[in-house]
Amino acid sequence: MTENKLALYYFYDLLKEYTSLSDFYALVFNAVINSILLAILAFILFKVMRGFALKIVSRMAAKSTTQFDDLLVKNKTFLNLSNLIVFYIVSALTDELYVDFVEFESFISHAISVLIVVFSIWTFRSFLKTVRDYLKTLDNFKDKPIDSYIQVVMIVLWMIGLIIIFSIITGKPLIKFLVGLGTLSAVLLLVFKDTILGFVASIQVAANDTVRIGDWITMEKYGADGDVFEINLASVKVRNFDKTITTIPTYYLISDSFKNWRGMSQSGGRRIKRAIIIKSNSIKYLEREKVEELKKIHLITNYIQHRQEEIDKHNEANKVDKSLLINGRNMTNFGAYRKYIDEYLNIHSAVNKDMPVMIRQLAPTTQGVPLEIYCFSKDKVWKNYEYIMADIFDHIIAAVPYFDLEIYELPTGRDIDLKKA
């Protein structure tokens, strides 16, 4: 008998020597006492690993220059690893401890093996979470759906772990479960349909660079209008501008349409595209007196002067009868106003001059003639953008009366009362 065997039967020998217990009960009490001692040993090992070793590791991680070991501590990788080591030690001692009780030894051995599988998965999971957190600190990976890939790995790992656990519990070879898994493929496809769709979608989203973390997306069908802050296997989470959170299944990003504002964020400006409607009956030719008056507006002084000289030369060359204002070439108050807005935008400090700046006259409507301002603000921050757009339209709306134009708006009760009076 080896020294290990003698140590395991130490209490058995004492019980046989000092008591009248039978061999069976002496073995039972020997096993119970050894189990208590093993539990105490496991507890001491656990405390030592958790309290002493982990404190040393934590201090070493805090002093190191790399952030990876700090994340290992934060995600409890070392803690799970210490638990795993304790279970391995207990498992090695258990094989000898219950050698006289085959069925009980088999039960305990299987239970510990199952726990080892579970804690192995947990340890690997905490390591993957550390890798995820570390990659998110790198600029090249901040906007990548790392969570999706980690979830896929964990699903596969748990499936393998469950197969191993069933193999341990039933005592059947692992290969039989793998063969049987093929027959359950249809059921698995049905059960994990959303997961599979999400996995395929997350790969397509990443490969096509459709959505990144931090992108502003709009998906009216699902009430999403805000910034993407998480992309995982099953869903994409959007923090809306009203601080609500919308969760969209990942595969909807490839099956439905949505708007991604990343192009605007990466460009040189944010588009301003808004129109005011001018009453048609307020648009007219400019008489000489009004032309002279408009020359006083500094932004269009040179334009008015050169334009009027050009028109006068044309009319004189063609002997146009100007007794009627409609004859020949003339300036209109609407044209002068359009030119004024164009000059105003070209000197506005918040408008990006390297991008299109247009004043568009759209097709007349039943309300009047829409005049659309199309340009880009340099500042793309929403709050600042709205301020810039409001500042521009405050000015051009206030400038309308100087050109004897009117903006269309529905009549109010006060307007009707004034007409009656």
C-alpha positions as CSV (number, residue, x, y, z in Angstrom):
1,M,0.0,0.0,0.0
2,T,1.4,3.4,-1.0
3,E,1.9,6.3,1.4
4,N,-1.1,8.1,-0.1
5,K,-3.3,5.1,0.6
6,L,-2.0,4.9,4.1
7,A,-2.8,8.5,4.7
8,L,-6.4,8.1,3.3
9,Y,-6.9,5.1,5.7
10,Y,-5.4,6.8,8.8
11,F,-8.8,7.4,10.5
12,Y,-10.0,4.0,9.5
13,D,-7.0,2.4,11.3
14,L,-7.7,4.6,14.4
15,L,-11.4,3.7,14.4
16,K,-10.6,0.0,14.1
17,E,-8.0,0.2,16.9
18,Y,-10.0,2.2,19.5
19,T,-13.6,1.3,18.6
20,S,-15.6,-1.8,17.9
21,L,-17.0,-0.5,14.6
22,S,-17.3,-3.0,11.7
23,D,-15.2,-2.6,8.7
24,F,-18.0,-1.0,6.7
25,Y,-18.8,1.7,9.2
26,A,-15.2,2.3,9.8
27,L,-14.8,3.0,6.1
28,V,-17.8,5.3,6.1
29,F,-16.6,7.4,9.0
30,N,-13.1,7.4,7.5
31,A,-14.6,8.8,4.2
32,V,-16.7,11.4,6.1
33,I,-13.8,12.7,8.0
34,N,-11.6,12.8,4.9
35,S,-14.4,14.6,3.1
36,I,-14.6,17.2,5.9
37,L,-10.8,17.7,5.7
38,L,-11.0,18.0,1.9
39,A,-13.7,20.6,2.2
40,I,-11.6,22.5,4.8
41,L,-8.6,22.2,2.5
42,A,-10.6,23.5,-0.5
43,F,-11.9,26.4,1.6
44,I,-8.4,27.4,2.7
45,L,-7.2,27.1,-0.9
46,F,-10.1,29.2,-2.1
47,K,-9.4,31.9,0.5
48,V,-5.7,31.9,-0.2
49,M,-6.2,32.2,-3.9
50,R,-9.0,34.8,-3.6
51,G,-7.5,36.9,-0.7
52,F,-3.7,36.6,-1.1
53,A,-2.9,35.7,-4.7
54,L,-5.5,37.9,-6.2
55,K,-4.4,40.9,-4.2
56,I,-0.9,40.4,-5.4
57,V,-2.1,40.1,-9.0
58,S,-4.3,43.2,-8.6
59,R,-1.3,45.2,-7.3
60,M,0.9,44.0,-10.1
61,A,-1.8,44.9,-12.7
62,A,-2.2,48.4,-11.2
63,K,1.6,49.0,-11.5
64,S,1.9,47.8,-15.1
65,T,1.8,50.1,-18.0
66,T,-0.7,48.0,-20.1
67,Q,-4.4,48.2,-19.5
68,F,-5.1,44.6,-20.5
69,D,-4.2,43.1,-17.1
70,D,-6.3,45.7,-15.3
71,L,-9.3,44.6,-17.4
72,L,-8.5,40.9,-16.5
73,V,-8.9,41.9,-12.9
74,K,-12.0,43.9,-13.5
75,N,-13.8,41.1,-15.4
76,K,-12.8,38.6,-12.6
77,T,-10.7,36.4,-14.9
78,F,-8.2,35.6,-12.2
79,L,-11.0,34.9,-9.7
80,N,-12.6,32.4,-12.0
81,L,-9.3,30.8,-12.8
82,S,-8.5,30.4,-9.1
83,N,-11.9,28.7,-8.6
84,L,-11.1,26.4,-11.5
85,I,-7.7,25.5,-9.9
86,V,-9.4,24.6,-6.6
87,F,-11.8,22.3,-8.4
88,Y,-9.0,20.6,-10.3
89,I,-7.2,19.9,-7.0
90,V,-10.4,18.6,-5.4
91,S,-11.1,16.4,-8.4
92,A,-7.6,14.9,-8.2
93,L,-8.0,14.0,-4.5
94,T,-11.6,12.7,-4.9
95,D,-10.5,9.8,-7.2
96,E,-8.6,8.3,-4.2
97,L,-10.9,9.4,-1.4
98,Y,-14.0,7.3,-2.3
99,V,-12.3,4.3,-3.8
100,D,-14.3,2.0,-1.5
101,F,-17.6,3.5,-2.5
102,V,-17.7,3.2,-6.3
103,E,-21.2,4.6,-6.9
104,F,-20.7,7.6,-4.6
105,E,-17.3,8.2,-6.1
106,S,-18.8,8.2,-9.5
107,F,-21.5,10.7,-8.5
108,I,-19.0,13.1,-6.8
109,S,-16.6,12.7,-9.7
110,H,-19.3,13.5,-12.3
111,A,-20.5,16.5,-10.2
112,I,-17.0,18.0,-9.9
113,S,-16.4,17.3,-13.6
114,V,-19.6,19.2,-14.5
115,L,-18.5,22.1,-12.2
116,I,-15.1,22.2,-13.9
117,V,-16.7,22.4,-17.3
118,V,-19.0,25.3,-16.1
119,F,-16.1,27.2,-14.5
120,S,-13.9,26.6,-17.5
121,I,-16.6,28.3,-19.7
122,W,-17.0,31.1,-17.1
123,T,-13.2,31.7,-17.1
124,F,-13.1,31.8,-20.9
125,R,-16.1,34.1,-20.9
126,S,-14.4,36.6,-18.6
127,F,-11.3,36.4,-20.8
128,L,-13.4,37.2,-23.9
129,K,-15.0,40.1,-22.0
130,T,-11.6,41.4,-21.3
131,V,-10.6,41.2,-24.9
132,R,-13.8,43.0,-25.9
133,D,-13.2,45.8,-23.4
134,Y,-9.5,46.1,-24.5
135,L,-10.4,46.3,-28.2
136,K,-12.9,49.0,-27.5
137,T,-10.1,51.2,-26.1
138,L,-8.4,51.0,-29.5
139,D,-9.5,53.5,-32.2
140,N,-9.7,50.9,-34.9
141,F,-12.2,48.8,-33.0
142,K,-14.3,51.3,-31.1
143,D,-17.1,51.3,-33.8
144,K,-17.0,47.5,-34.5
145,P,-19.7,45.1,-33.4
146,I,-17.3,43.1,-31.1
147,D,-20.2,42.0,-28.8
148,S,-21.8,40.1,-31.7
149,Y,-18.7,38.0,-32.3
150,I,-18.2,37.3,-28.6
151,Q,-21.8,36.2,-28.3
152,V,-21.4,33.8,-31.2
153,V,-18.3,32.3,-29.6
154,M,-20.0,32.0,-26.3
155,I,-23.1,30.3,-27.8
156,V,-20.8,27.7,-29.5
157,L,-18.8,27.3,-26.3
158,W,-22.0,26.7,-24.2
159,M,-23.3,24.2,-26.8
160,I,-20.0,22.3,-26.6
161,G,-20.1,22.5,-22.8
162,L,-23.6,21.2,-22.6
163,I,-22.7,18.3,-24.9
164,I,-19.7,17.5,-22.6
165,I,-21.9,17.8,-19.5
166,F,-24.5,15.4,-20.9
167,S,-21.7,13.0,-21.9
168,I,-20.3,13.1,-18.3
169,I,-23.7,12.6,-16.7
170,T,-24.8,9.7,-18.9
171,G,-21.3,8.2,-19.2
172,K,-21.7,7.9,-23.0
173,P,-18.9,8.7,-25.4
174,L,-18.8,12.3,-26.7
175,I,-18.9,11.1,-30.3
176,K,-22.4,9.7,-29.9
177,F,-23.7,13.1,-28.8
178,L,-22.1,14.7,-31.8
179,V,-23.7,12.2,-34.2
180,G,-27.1,12.7,-32.5
181,L,-26.7,16.4,-32.9
182,G,-26.9,16.0,-36.6
183,T,-30.4,14.5,-36.3
184,L,-31.5,17.5,-34.1
185,S,-30.2,20.1,-36.6
186,A,-33.7,21.0,-37.8
187,V,-34.9,21.6,-34.3
188,L,-31.7,23.6,-33.4
189,L,-32.2,25.7,-36.5
190,L,-35.8,26.5,-35.4
191,V,-34.8,27.2,-31.8
192,F,-31.8,29.4,-32.7
193,K,-33.4,31.0,-35.8
194,D,-33.1,34.5,-34.4
195,T,-29.6,33.9,-33.2
196,I,-28.5,32.6,-36.6
197,L,-30.2,35.5,-38.4
198,G,-28.6,37.9,-36.0
199,F,-25.2,36.3,-36.6
200,V,-25.5,36.5,-40.4
201,A,-26.8,40.1,-40.1
202,S,-24.0,41.2,-37.8
203,I,-21.4,39.8,-40.2
204,Q,-23.0,41.6,-43.1
205,V,-23.3,44.8,-41.1
206,A,-19.6,44.6,-40.2
207,A,-18.4,43.5,-43.6
208,N,-20.4,46.2,-45.5
209,D,-19.7,48.8,-42.8
210,T,-23.4,49.6,-42.7
211,V,-23.6,50.6,-39.1
212,R,-21.0,51.5,-36.5
213,I,-21.2,52.2,-32.8
214,G,-21.6,56.0,-32.6
215,D,-23.5,56.4,-35.9
216,W,-26.7,58.5,-35.9
217,I,-29.4,56.4,-37.6
218,T,-33.0,57.0,-38.3
219,M,-35.5,54.2,-38.7
220,E,-39.0,55.6,-38.6
221,K,-40.7,52.2,-38.8
222,Y,-39.3,51.3,-35.3
223,G,-39.3,54.9,-33.9
224,A,-35.4,55.0,-33.8
225,D,-33.7,58.4,-34.3
226,G,-30.5,58.7,-32.4
227,D,-27.0,57.3,-31.8
228,V,-26.1,53.6,-31.9
229,F,-24.4,52.7,-28.6
230,E,-24.5,48.9,-28.8
231,I,-24.4,46.2,-31.5
232,N,-24.8,42.6,-30.4
233,L,-25.9,39.3,-31.9
234,A,-29.6,39.8,-31.4
235,S,-30.1,43.5,-31.5
236,V,-28.9,47.0,-32.1
237,K,-29.6,49.6,-29.4
238,V,-30.2,53.2,-30.3
239,R,-30.2,56.0,-27.8
240,N,-32.8,58.4,-29.2
241,F,-32.5,62.2,-28.8
242,D,-35.3,62.2,-26.3
243,K,-33.2,59.8,-24.2
244,T,-35.4,56.8,-24.8
245,I,-33.8,53.6,-26.1
246,T,-35.0,51.7,-29.1
247,T,-33.9,48.1,-29.6
248,I,-33.9,46.9,-33.2
249,P,-33.3,43.2,-34.2
250,T,-29.9,43.1,-36.0
251,Y,-31.3,41.3,-39.1
252,Y,-33.7,44.2,-39.7
253,L,-30.7,46.4,-40.6
254,I,-30.3,44.3,-43.7
255,S,-34.0,43.5,-44.5
256,D,-35.4,47.0,-43.9
257,S,-34.3,50.5,-45.0
258,F,-32.9,53.1,-42.6
259,K,-31.0,56.3,-42.8
260,N,-27.4,56.5,-41.6
261,W,-26.2,60.1,-41.0
262,R,-22.5,59.1,-40.9
263,G,-21.9,60.6,-44.3
264,M,-23.0,63.9,-43.1
265,S,-20.8,63.6,-40.0
266,Q,-17.8,62.8,-42.0
267,S,-18.4,65.5,-44.6
268,G,-17.5,69.2,-44.4
269,G,-20.9,70.3,-43.4
270,R,-24.5,69.6,-42.6
271,R,-27.1,70.4,-45.2
272,I,-29.6,73.2,-44.8
273,K,-32.5,72.7,-47.2
274,R,-35.6,74.8,-46.4
275,A,-37.9,77.1,-48.4
276,I,-40.0,80.2,-47.9
277,I,-43.1,80.7,-50.0
278,I,-43.4,84.1,-51.7
279,K,-46.9,85.4,-52.7
280,S,-47.1,85.4,-56.5
281,N,-48.9,88.8,-56.6
282,S,-46.1,90.5,-54.8
283,I,-43.6,89.7,-57.5
284,K,-43.2,92.6,-59.9
285,Y,-40.8,94.5,-62.2
286,L,-38.6,97.1,-60.5
287,E,-39.3,100.7,-61.4
288,R,-36.4,103.2,-61.6
289,E,-37.1,104.7,-58.2
290,K,-37.0,101.2,-56.6
291,V,-33.8,100.4,-58.4
292,E,-32.2,103.4,-56.9
293,E,-33.5,102.5,-53.5
294,L,-32.1,98.9,-53.7
295,K,-28.7,100.3,-54.6
296,K,-28.4,101.4,-50.9
297,I,-28.3,97.8,-49.8
298,H,-24.6,97.2,-49.6
299,L,-24.5,93.5,-50.4
300,I,-26.1,94.1,-53.8
301,T,-25.1,97.7,-54.7
302,N,-22.6,96.6,-57.3
303,Y,-24.9,93.9,-58.7
304,I,-27.9,96.3,-59.1
305,Q,-25.7,99.0,-60.7
306,H,-24.0,96.7,-63.2
307,R,-27.2,94.8,-64.0
308,Q,-29.2,98.0,-64.6
309,E,-26.5,99.4,-66.9
310,E,-26.5,96.1,-68.9
311,I,-30.3,96.2,-69.2
312,D,-30.3,99.9,-70.2
313,K,-27.7,99.3,-72.9
314,H,-29.8,96.4,-74.3
315,N,-33.0,98.3,-74.3
316,E,-31.4,101.4,-76.0
317,A,-29.7,99.2,-78.6
318,N,-33.0,97.6,-79.4
319,K,-35.0,100.8,-79.2
320,V,-37.4,99.3,-76.7
321,D,-40.5,101.4,-75.9
322,K,-40.3,101.8,-72.1
323,S,-43.6,103.6,-71.8
324,L,-44.8,100.2,-70.6
325,L,-42.6,98.6,-68.0
326,I,-43.1,95.1,-69.4
327,N,-41.3,95.9,-72.6
328,G,-37.7,94.9,-73.0
329,R,-35.5,93.6,-70.3
330,N,-36.2,94.5,-66.6
331,M,-35.1,93.5,-63.1
332,T,-37.7,92.0,-60.7
333,N,-37.9,92.4,-57.0
334,F,-37.8,88.6,-56.7
335,G,-34.6,88.3,-58.7
336,A,-32.9,91.1,-56.6
337,Y,-34.0,89.3,-53.5
338,R,-32.6,86.0,-54.7
339,K,-29.3,87.7,-55.4
340,Y,-29.3,89.3,-52.0
341,I,-29.7,86.0,-50.3
342,D,-26.9,84.5,-52.4
343,E,-24.5,87.3,-51.4
344,Y,-25.6,87.0,-47.8
345,L,-24.9,83.3,-47.6
346,N,-21.5,83.7,-49.3
347,I,-20.3,86.1,-46.6
348,H,-21.9,84.1,-43.7
349,S,-19.1,82.8,-41.5
350,A,-21.1,79.6,-40.6
351,V,-21.8,78.5,-44.2
352,N,-19.3,76.2,-45.8
353,K,-18.3,77.8,-49.1
354,D,-16.5,74.7,-50.3
355,M,-19.9,72.9,-50.6
356,P,-22.9,73.9,-52.8
357,V,-24.6,77.2,-52.0
358,M,-27.8,77.6,-54.1
359,I,-30.9,79.7,-54.0
360,R,-33.5,77.7,-55.9
361,Q,-36.8,78.9,-57.2
362,L,-39.1,75.9,-57.2
363,A,-42.2,75.3,-59.2
364,P,-45.1,77.6,-58.3
365,T,-47.8,76.2,-56.0
366,T,-51.3,77.2,-55.0
367,Q,-49.7,79.1,-52.1
368,G,-47.1,80.9,-54.1
369,V,-43.6,80.5,-55.4
370,P,-41.2,78.5,-53.1
371,L,-37.7,79.9,-52.7
372,E,-35.4,77.2,-51.4
373,I,-32.2,77.9,-49.6
374,Y,-29.7,75.0,-50.2
375,C,-26.3,75.2,-48.4
376,F,-24.2,73.5,-45.7
377,S,-23.3,74.7,-42.3
378,K,-19.7,74.2,-41.1
379,D,-20.8,73.1,-37.7
380,K,-22.6,69.7,-37.7
381,V,-23.5,69.6,-34.0
382,W,-27.3,69.5,-33.9
383,K,-27.8,72.4,-31.4
384,N,-25.4,74.6,-33.3
385,Y,-26.8,73.6,-36.7
386,E,-30.3,74.6,-35.6
387,Y,-29.0,78.0,-34.3
388,I,-27.2,78.7,-37.6
389,M,-30.2,77.8,-39.7
390,A,-32.5,79.9,-37.5
391,D,-30.1,82.8,-37.7
392,I,-30.0,82.6,-41.6
393,F,-33.8,82.5,-41.9
394,D,-34.4,85.2,-39.3
395,H,-32.4,87.5,-41.5
396,I,-33.8,86.6,-44.9
397,I,-37.4,86.7,-43.6
398,A,-36.8,90.1,-42.1
399,A,-35.4,91.3,-45.4
400,V,-38.5,90.4,-47.4
401,P,-40.3,93.7,-47.0
402,Y,-37.3,95.7,-48.3
403,F,-38.0,94.1,-51.7
404,D,-41.7,94.8,-51.6
405,L,-42.3,91.0,-51.4
406,E,-44.7,89.1,-49.1
407,I,-44.4,85.7,-47.5
408,Y,-47.5,83.5,-47.9
409,E,-49.3,82.4,-44.7
410,L,-52.8,81.4,-44.0
411,P,-55.0,84.3,-42.8
412,T,-55.8,84.5,-39.1
413,G,-59.0,85.7,-37.5
414,R,-57.4,89.2,-37.0
415,D,-56.8,89.4,-40.7
416,I,-60.4,88.6,-41.5
417,D,-61.6,91.2,-38.9
418,L,-59.4,93.9,-40.4
419,K,-60.8,93.2,-43.9
420,K,-64.3,93.5,-42.6
421,A,-63.5,96.8,-40.9
